[in-house]
Amino acid sequence: MQLPDHISSTSDAQLEILRKMVNFIPEKLLYTLDVINWAAPVPYFGDPCKATIATVGLNPSDREFVSAEGAELTGSLRRFHTLTSLGLTSWNELTPAQLESIHTSCTEYFSRNPYDAWFRPLDLLLRGTNDSFYSSMFHACHLDLVPYATSIKWAFLKPYQRELLLTTSAIFLGQVLKYSPIKILVLNGKTVVDNFERATDVSFHRLPMESWCLPRKNGINIKGFSYEGKISRMADIDIGREVYILGYNHNIQSSYGVTSSVRTSIQEWISQKAKEILT
């Protein structure tokens, strides 16, 4: 996916990438993938143009758009734009000003109404790097492998749906990385690691981490693993530099029994690795 020659800044590039994501929504293909087609894509949470480190997940939660009861978030509770919020009946009607508004809702996400129940635990893992989603001076952002929210959870999508979403989205993520100063990606959980490896066709170095084991009453502990690697390409996109990958196998928000000591150990590991990479 080549961007037009008139692109003159990283901000312009991110807008063009977002426009291409929006243009995919009316495609019949996405209607077969359980994508919430009235919801705008979310290419980034926070501003990738201001970040050197980004966490990575699978795809935006439907809770970014709807309440626990399934009703669309409105007013001060709204996090991202939808057809309704923009007064549109189709994404084909989107104007440049409305595209800019979608972009702003993404870059300013953490200063508005972030989904803290999910992002606060993740942000704590970055504490040792001095970067934070919630800091304007030392800003971190979050990226997803797929920018489209789905009406059912990722684990319950059919295998072909997950594969098509990953294939469709890999080029977008490669472009976001290319037009940003991001140097480190932190992958949140083994499912993200596995899907990232499939999207990049790169295998990461895995090491057992004894201090990350999760205790179980039956005595069979859940082992902890770290992952490291680097990429310079994603899909067909030449990022133009090496981006370092750090990952862990536990999903911080949902893995049962993730203790505070395990979180602290992962935080210290990320901090040490980031220091080695950035100095």
URMOMO-V802619 format. One record per residue. N is the residue number from 1. RES is the residue in three letters. OMEGA is omega in degrees with one decimal (none if undefined). Layout:
n = (N	N)
res = (RES	RES)
omega = (OMEGA	OMEGA)
//
This chain:
n = (1	2	3	4	5	6	7	8	9	10	11	12	13	14	15	16	17	18	19	20	21	22	23	24	25	26	27	28	29	30	31	32	33	34	35	36	37	38	39	40	41	42	43	44	45	46	47	48	49	50	51	52	53	54	55	56	57	58	59	60	61	62	63	64	65	66	67	68	69	70	71	72	73	74	75	76	77	78	79	80	81	82	83	84	85	86	87	88	89	90	91	92	93	94	95	96	97	98	99	100	101	102	103	104	105	106	107	108	109	110	111	112	113	114	115	116	117	118	119	120	121	122	123	124	125	126	127	128	129	130	131	132	133	134	135	136	137	138	139	140	141	142	143	144	145	146	147	148	149	150	151	152	153	154	155	156	157	158	159	160	161	162	163	164	165	166	167	168	169	170	171	172	173	174	175	176	177	178	179	180	181	182	183	184	185	186	187	188	189	190	191	192	193	194	195	196	197	198	199	200	201	202	203	204	205	206	207	208	209	210	211	212	213	214	215	216	217	218	219	220	221	222	223	224	225	226	227	228	229	230	231	232	233	234	235	236	237	238	239	240	241	242	243	244	245	246	247	248	249	250	251	252	253	254	255	256	257	258	259	260	261	262	263	264	265	266	267	268	269	270	271	272	273	274	275	276	277	278	279)
res = (MET	GLN	LEU	PRO	ASP	HIS	ILE	SER	SER	THR	SER	ASP	ALA	GLN	LEU	GLU	ILE	LEU	ARG	LYS	MET	VAL	ASN	PHE	ILE	PRO	GLU	LYS	LEU	LEU	TYR	THR	LEU	ASP	VAL	ILE	ASN	TRP	ALA	ALA	PRO	VAL	PRO	TYR	PHE	GLY	ASP	PRO	CYS	LYS	ALA	THR	ILE	ALA	THR	VAL	GLY	LEU	ASN	PRO	SER	ASP	ARG	GLU	PHE	VAL	SER	ALA	GLU	GLY	ALA	GLU	LEU	THR	GLY	SER	LEU	ARG	ARG	PHE	HIS	THR	LEU	THR	SER	LEU	GLY	LEU	THR	SER	TRP	ASN	GLU	LEU	THR	PRO	ALA	GLN	LEU	GLU	SER	ILE	HIS	THR	SER	CYS	THR	GLU	TYR	PHE	SER	ARG	ASN	PRO	TYR	ASP	ALA	TRP	PHE	ARG	PRO	LEU	ASP	LEU	LEU	LEU	ARG	GLY	THR	ASN	ASP	SER	PHE	TYR	SER	SER	MET	PHE	HIS	ALA	CYS	HIS	LEU	ASP	LEU	VAL	PRO	TYR	ALA	THR	SER	ILE	LYS	TRP	ALA	PHE	LEU	LYS	PRO	TYR	GLN	ARG	GLU	LEU	LEU	LEU	THR	THR	SER	ALA	ILE	PHE	LEU	GLY	GLN	VAL	LEU	LYS	TYR	SER	PRO	ILE	LYS	ILE	LEU	VAL	LEU	ASN	GLY	LYS	THR	VAL	VAL	ASP	ASN	PHE	GLU	ARG	ALA	THR	ASP	VAL	SER	PHE	HIS	ARG	LEU	PRO	MET	GLU	SER	TRP	CYS	LEU	PRO	ARG	LYS	ASN	GLY	ILE	ASN	ILE	LYS	GLY	PHE	SER	TYR	GLU	GLY	LYS	ILE	SER	ARG	MET	ALA	ASP	ILE	ASP	ILE	GLY	ARG	GLU	VAL	TYR	ILE	LEU	GLY	TYR	ASN	HIS	ASN	ILE	GLN	SER	SER	TYR	GLY	VAL	THR	SER	SER	VAL	ARG	THR	SER	ILE	GLN	GLU	TRP	ILE	SER	GLN	LYS	ALA	LYS	GLU	ILE	LEU	THR)
omega = (178.5	177.0	-178.2	-178.1	-175.9	179.5	-174.1	-179.2	178.6	179.0	176.7	-179.6	179.9	176.9	-179.7	176.8	178.4	179.2	179.3	176.3	179.9	-178.6	178.4	-173.5	-179.6	-179.1	-178.7	-178.9	-176.5	178.9	179.9	-172.4	-179.9	173.6	174.8	-168.6	175.0	-179.3	177.6	173.9	179.1	-177.4	-178.7	173.0	-169.7	-172.6	-179.5	179.9	-178.3	-172.6	171.4	179.0	179.8	170.9	-177.0	175.4	-176.8	178.6	-177.0	176.0	174.7	179.0	172.1	-175.5	-176.2	177.2	177.5	179.5	177.6	179.4	179.9	177.4	-179.1	176.2	-176.6	179.6	-176.9	179.0	-178.1	-177.7	175.7	175.1	-178.6	-176.7	-179.7	179.4	-177.0	171.0	179.9	177.3	176.5	-178.6	-173.3	178.8	176.0	179.4	178.8	174.7	177.1	179.8	176.1	178.7	-178.7	179.4	177.6	-176.2	-179.0	-174.4	-172.8	176.2	-179.0	-176.0	-176.5	177.5	-170.3	-178.7	178.9	-172.0	-179.9	177.9	179.0	-179.9	179.7	-179.8	-179.3	-172.3	-178.0	178.9	-174.4	176.6	-178.5	173.0	-169.7	-180.0	175.7	-177.4	178.5	-167.9	169.6	177.0	177.2	177.3	174.1	177.1	179.5	-175.5	-175.8	173.9	178.9	-175.8	173.5	-175.3	-176.7	-176.5	-176.7	172.4	176.8	-179.2	-178.8	177.7	178.3	-177.7	-179.8	177.8	178.4	-178.8	179.9	-169.9	-174.3	179.8	178.5	-178.6	176.4	178.6	177.7	179.1	-178.3	-177.2	177.3	175.7	-175.8	-179.0	-176.4	172.3	178.4	-174.8	-172.9	173.7	-174.6	179.6	177.0	178.9	-177.5	-178.9	176.8	177.9	178.7	-177.2	-176.3	-176.4	178.7	176.7	-178.7	178.4	-177.7	177.4	174.1	-179.9	-174.5	-177.3	179.3	-179.4	179.2	-177.5	176.2	-176.4	-179.6	177.3	179.2	-175.9	174.0	-175.5	176.3	179.1	172.1	179.5	178.1	176.3	175.5	179.1	171.9	176.9	171.4	-171.0	-179.9	-173.8	171.6	-176.5	176.7	178.9	174.6	174.8	-175.6	-176.8	172.9	-179.8	176.9	-171.7	179.9	170.7	-171.0	-176.2	-170.4	178.9	-177.9	173.2	175.4	-174.5	178.4	179.6	176.5	178.0	-179.9	179.7	177.0	178.6	-178.7	178.6	177.8	-179.2	-178.6	-179.7	179.2	178.8	179.3	-176.3	-170.6	-179.6	none)
//
